[in-house]
Amino acid sequence: MLKTPELAMPRSNKVTTVCNSKREVWNDYEQAKAYFLELMMSTDGDEHDRAECVYIQLIHGLDECSDED
């Protein structure tokens, strides 16, 4: 058993996103979340859906997020 629970351990700030076939590596998790939140709020239709898909994955803490199902 670990002394420190895994959820309490700091996660890497690095995250990879794939949206509209564009792959990006972010060094700041919060910056990626802010970008996709703004993109989601400022678009509609398919572009909104893609940004929303990536944003939801970022909220759940995934290290690799994609707009593909």
DSSP file (Angstrom, degrees, kcal/mol; ACC not computed):
  #  RESIDUE AA STRUCTURE BP1 BP2  ACC     N-H-->O    O-->H-N    N-H-->O    O-->H-N    TCO  KAPPA ALPHA  PHI   PSI    X-CA   Y-CA   Z-CA
    1    1 A M              0   0    0      0, 0.0     2,-0.2     0, 0.0     3,-0.0   0.000 360.0 360.0 360.0 138.0    0.0    0.0    0.0
    2    2 A L        -     0   0    0      1,-0.1     4,-0.1     2,-0.1     0, 0.0  -0.529 360.0-141.5 -78.0 143.6    1.2    3.5   -0.9
    3    3 A K  S    S+     0   0    0     -2,-0.2    -1,-0.1     1,-0.2     0, 0.0   0.890  95.4  46.5 -69.3 -38.4    1.7    6.0    1.9
    4    4 A T  S    S-     0   0    0     -3,-0.0    -1,-0.2     2,-0.0     5,-0.1  -0.916  98.0-117.4-105.4 123.8    0.4    8.8   -0.3
    5    5 A P    >>  -     0   0    0      0, 0.0     3,-1.3     0, 0.0     4,-0.7  -0.283  22.3-121.4 -58.7 144.2   -2.8    8.0   -2.2
    6    6 A E  G >4 S+     0   0    0      1,-0.3     3,-1.0     2,-0.2    -2,-0.0   0.840 111.4  57.4 -57.0 -36.3   -2.3    8.0   -6.0
    7    7 A L  G 34 S+     0   0    0      1,-0.2    -1,-0.3     4,-0.0     4,-0.1   0.762 103.4  54.0 -68.5 -23.5   -4.9   10.7   -6.5
    8    8 A A  G <4 S+     0   0    0     -3,-1.3    -1,-0.2     2,-0.1    -2,-0.2   0.603  87.1  99.7 -85.5 -11.5   -3.0   13.0   -4.1
    9    9 A M  S << S-     0   0    0     -3,-1.0     2,-0.1    -4,-0.7    -3,-0.0  -0.519  86.7-103.2 -75.9 141.2    0.2   12.7   -6.1
   10   10 A P        -     0   0    0      0, 0.0     2,-0.2     0, 0.0    -1,-0.1  -0.409  36.5-142.4 -65.7 135.5    0.9   15.6   -8.4
   11   11 A R        -     0   0    0      1,-0.1     2,-0.1    -2,-0.1    50,-0.0  -0.550  29.2 -85.7 -94.2 164.5    0.2   14.8  -12.1
   12   12 A S        -     0   0    0     -2,-0.2    -1,-0.1     1,-0.1    16,-0.0  -0.384  25.1-141.8 -66.2 143.9    2.3   15.9  -15.0
   13   13 A N  S    S+     0   0    0     14,-0.1    16,-0.3    -2,-0.1     2,-0.3   0.577  74.3 101.1 -80.3  -9.9    1.4   19.3  -16.4
   14   14 A K        +     0   0    0     14,-0.1     2,-0.3    15,-0.1    13,-0.2  -0.584  47.3 169.9 -82.5 135.1    2.0   18.0  -19.9
   15   15 A V  E     -A   26   0A   0     11,-2.3    11,-3.6    -2,-0.3     2,-0.5  -0.997  23.7-144.7-144.5 145.7   -1.0   17.1  -22.0
   16   16 A T  E     -Ab  25  64A   0     47,-2.5    49,-3.0    -2,-0.3     2,-0.4  -0.938  17.9-170.0-112.2 132.0   -1.5   16.2  -25.7
   17   17 A T  E     -Ab  24  65A   0      7,-3.0     7,-3.0    -2,-0.5     2,-0.4  -0.937  11.9-165.6-121.7 145.7   -4.6   17.2  -27.5
   18   18 A V  E     +Ab  23  66A   0     47,-2.2    49,-1.7    -2,-0.4     2,-0.4  -0.969  21.0 161.5-128.4 114.4   -5.9   16.2  -31.0
   19   19 A C  E >  S-A   22   0A   0      3,-2.1     3,-1.5    -2,-0.4    -2,-0.1  -0.985  70.1  -8.0-138.7 124.3   -8.7   18.4  -32.3
   20   20 A N  T 3  S-     0   0    0     -2,-0.4    -1,-0.1     1,-0.3     3,-0.1   0.898 129.0 -57.4  57.2  42.7   -9.8   18.7  -35.9
   21   21 A S  T 3  S+     0   0    0      1,-0.2     2,-0.6    -3,-0.0    -1,-0.3   0.549 111.1 124.6  65.7  11.3   -6.7   16.5  -36.9
   22   22 A K  E <   -A   19   0A   0     -3,-1.5    -3,-2.1     2,-0.0     2,-0.5  -0.902  48.5-155.4-103.9 118.1   -4.4   19.1  -35.3
   23   23 A R  E     +A   18   0A   0     -2,-0.6     2,-0.4    -5,-0.2    -5,-0.2  -0.800  16.5 177.5 -95.6 129.0   -2.1   17.5  -32.6
   24   24 A E  E     -A   17   0A   0     -7,-3.0    -7,-3.0    -2,-0.5     2,-0.6  -0.993  21.5-149.6-133.7 139.1   -0.7   19.8  -30.0
   25   25 A V  E     -A   16   0A   0     -2,-0.4     2,-0.4    -9,-0.2    -9,-0.2  -0.945  18.0-162.1-107.9 123.6    1.5   19.2  -26.9
   26   26 A W  E     -A   15   0A   0    -11,-3.6   -11,-2.3    -2,-0.6     3,-0.1  -0.851  17.8-163.3-106.0 138.2    0.8   21.6  -24.0
   27   27 A N  S    S+     0   0    0     -2,-0.4     2,-0.5   -13,-0.2    -1,-0.1   0.517  83.6  56.7 -92.8  -8.2    3.2   22.1  -21.2
   28   28 A D     >  -     0   0    0      1,-0.1     4,-1.8   -13,-0.1    -1,-0.2  -0.948  64.6-163.7-129.8 110.7    0.5   23.7  -19.0
   29   29 A Y  H  > S+     0   0    0     -2,-0.5     4,-2.2   -16,-0.3     5,-0.2   0.887  92.6  52.0 -58.8 -43.3   -2.7   21.7  -18.3
   30   30 A E  H  > S+     0   0    0      1,-0.2     4,-2.4     2,-0.2    -1,-0.2   0.856 106.6  53.4 -66.0 -35.0   -4.6   24.8  -17.2
   31   31 A Q  H  > S+     0   0    0      2,-0.2     4,-2.3     1,-0.2    -1,-0.2   0.898 108.5  50.0 -66.4 -40.1   -3.7   26.7  -20.3
   32   32 A A  H  X S+     0   0    0     -4,-1.8     4,-2.4     2,-0.2     5,-0.2   0.923 111.0  49.2 -63.5 -44.3   -5.0   23.8  -22.4
   33   33 A K  H  X S+     0   0    0     -4,-2.2     4,-2.2     1,-0.2    -2,-0.2   0.921 111.7  48.9 -61.6 -43.5   -8.3   23.7  -20.5
   34   34 A A  H  X S+     0   0    0     -4,-2.4     4,-2.3     2,-0.2    -1,-0.2   0.901 110.9  51.0 -63.4 -41.0   -8.7   27.5  -20.8
   35   35 A Y  H  X S+     0   0    0     -4,-2.3     4,-2.5     1,-0.2    -2,-0.2   0.939 113.4  43.2 -61.9 -48.2   -8.1   27.4  -24.6
   36   36 A F  H  X S+     0   0    0     -4,-2.4     4,-2.3     2,-0.2    -1,-0.2   0.815 112.1  53.7 -73.0 -29.1  -10.6   24.6  -25.2
   37   37 A L  H  X S+     0   0    0     -4,-2.2     4,-2.2    -5,-0.2    -1,-0.2   0.937 112.1  44.8 -65.2 -46.1  -13.2   26.2  -22.9
   38   38 A E  H  X S+     0   0    0     -4,-2.3     4,-1.5     2,-0.2    -2,-0.2   0.910 114.2  49.2 -64.0 -41.8  -12.9   29.5  -24.8
   39   39 A L  H  X S+     0   0    0     -4,-2.5     4,-0.6     1,-0.2    -1,-0.2   0.911 111.5  49.7 -62.9 -42.2  -13.0   27.7  -28.2
   40   40 A M  H >< S+     0   0    0     -4,-2.3     3,-0.6     1,-0.2    -1,-0.2   0.893 112.9  46.4 -63.3 -40.8  -16.1   25.7  -27.0
   41   41 A M  H 3< S+     0   0    0     -4,-2.2    -1,-0.2     1,-0.2    -2,-0.2   0.721 113.7  48.0 -76.7 -20.9  -17.9   28.9  -25.9
   42   42 A S  H 3< S+     0   0    0     -4,-1.5     2,-0.3    -3,-0.2    -1,-0.2   0.394 108.2  56.6-103.2   3.6  -17.1   30.9  -29.1
   43   43 A T    <<  -     0   0    0     -3,-0.6     2,-0.3    -4,-0.6     0, 0.0  -0.798  59.4-160.2-127.2 170.0  -18.0   28.3  -31.7
   44   44 A D    >>  +     0   0    0     -2,-0.3     3,-0.8     4,-0.0     4,-0.6  -0.888  52.7  21.4-140.5 175.3  -21.1   26.3  -32.7
   45   45 A G  H 3> S-     0   0    0     -2,-0.3     4,-2.1     1,-0.2     5,-0.1  -0.371 122.1 -11.8  69.3-143.1  -21.9   23.2  -34.7
   46   46 A D  H 3> S+     0   0    0      1,-0.2     4,-2.4     2,-0.2    -1,-0.2   0.862 136.3  54.9 -62.5 -38.7  -19.2   20.6  -35.3
   47   47 A E  H <> S+     0   0    0     -3,-0.8     4,-2.3     1,-0.2    -1,-0.2   0.899 108.5  49.2 -64.0 -39.6  -16.3   22.8  -34.1
   48   48 A H  H  X S+     0   0    0     -4,-0.6     4,-2.6     2,-0.2    -1,-0.2   0.925 110.6  50.8 -62.1 -45.4  -18.1   23.3  -30.8
   49   49 A D  H  X S+     0   0    0     -4,-2.1     4,-2.1     2,-0.2    -2,-0.2   0.893 110.3  49.0 -62.2 -40.7  -18.7   19.6  -30.4
   50   50 A R  H  X S+     0   0    0     -4,-2.4     4,-2.0     2,-0.2    -1,-0.2   0.943 113.4  45.8 -63.7 -47.5  -15.0   18.8  -31.1
   51   51 A A  H  X S+     0   0    0     -4,-2.3     4,-2.6     1,-0.2    -2,-0.2   0.890 112.1  52.2 -63.4 -39.1  -13.8   21.4  -28.6
   52   52 A E  H  X S+     0   0    0     -4,-2.6     4,-2.5     2,-0.2    -1,-0.2   0.896 107.0  52.8 -63.8 -41.0  -16.4   20.2  -26.0
   53   53 A C  H  X S+     0   0    0     -4,-2.1     4,-1.6     2,-0.2    -1,-0.2   0.928 113.2  43.1 -61.0 -46.4  -15.2   16.6  -26.4
   54   54 A V  H  X S+     0   0    0     -4,-2.0     4,-2.2     1,-0.2    -2,-0.2   0.917 112.9  53.2 -66.5 -43.0  -11.6   17.6  -25.7
   55   55 A Y  H  X S+     0   0    0     -4,-2.6     4,-2.5     1,-0.2    -2,-0.2   0.907 106.7  51.6 -60.3 -43.8  -12.5   19.9  -22.9
   56   56 A I  H  X S+     0   0    0     -4,-2.5     4,-1.5     1,-0.2    -1,-0.2   0.901 110.0  49.6 -61.3 -40.8  -14.5   17.2  -21.1
   57   57 A Q  H  <>S+     0   0    0     -4,-1.6     5,-2.0     1,-0.2    -1,-0.2   0.883 110.0  51.3 -66.0 -36.9  -11.5   14.8  -21.3
   58   58 A L  H ><5S+     0   0    0     -4,-2.2     3,-1.6     1,-0.2    -2,-0.2   0.911 106.2  54.3 -64.5 -41.6   -9.3   17.6  -19.9
   59   59 A I  H 3<5S+     0   0    0     -4,-2.5    -1,-0.2     1,-0.3    -2,-0.2   0.858 105.8  53.7 -59.0 -35.3  -11.7   18.1  -17.0
   60   60 A H  T 3<5S-     0   0    0     -4,-1.5    -1,-0.3    -5,-0.2    -2,-0.2   0.461 118.8-113.4 -82.5  -0.1  -11.4   14.3  -16.2
   61   61 A G  T < 5 +     0   0    0     -3,-1.6    -3,-0.2    -4,-0.2    -2,-0.1   0.696  54.6 163.8  84.1  19.4   -7.6   14.6  -16.1
   62   62 A L      < -     0   0    0     -5,-2.0    -1,-0.2     1,-0.1     3,-0.1  -0.424  35.9-145.5 -71.7 148.0   -6.6   12.6  -19.2
   63   63 A D  S    S+     0   0    0      1,-0.2   -47,-2.5   -48,-0.1     2,-0.4   0.663  90.9  40.1 -85.8 -18.3   -3.0   13.0  -20.5
   64   64 A E  E    S-b   16   0A   0    -49,-0.2     2,-0.4    -7,-0.1    -1,-0.2  -0.974  73.4-176.3-134.2 119.8   -4.1   12.5  -24.1
   65   65 A C  E     +b   17   0A   0    -49,-3.0   -47,-2.2    -2,-0.4     2,-0.3  -0.934   3.1 177.7-121.8 137.3   -7.4   14.1  -25.3
   66   66 A S  E     -b   18   0A   0     -2,-0.4   -47,-0.2   -49,-0.2    -9,-0.1  -0.965  35.4-137.1-139.1 153.3   -8.9   13.7  -28.7
   67   67 A D  S    S+     0   0    0    -49,-1.7     2,-0.3    -2,-0.3   -48,-0.1   0.404  76.9 102.5 -88.3   2.8  -12.1   14.8  -30.5
   68   68 A E              0   0    0    -50,-0.2    -2,-0.2     1,-0.1   -50,-0.0  -0.623 360.0 360.0 -86.7 145.9  -12.6   11.4  -32.0
   69   69 A D              0   0    0     -2,-0.3    -1,-0.1     0, 0.0    -2,-0.0   0.467 360.0 360.0 -74.6 360.0  -15.1    9.0  -30.6
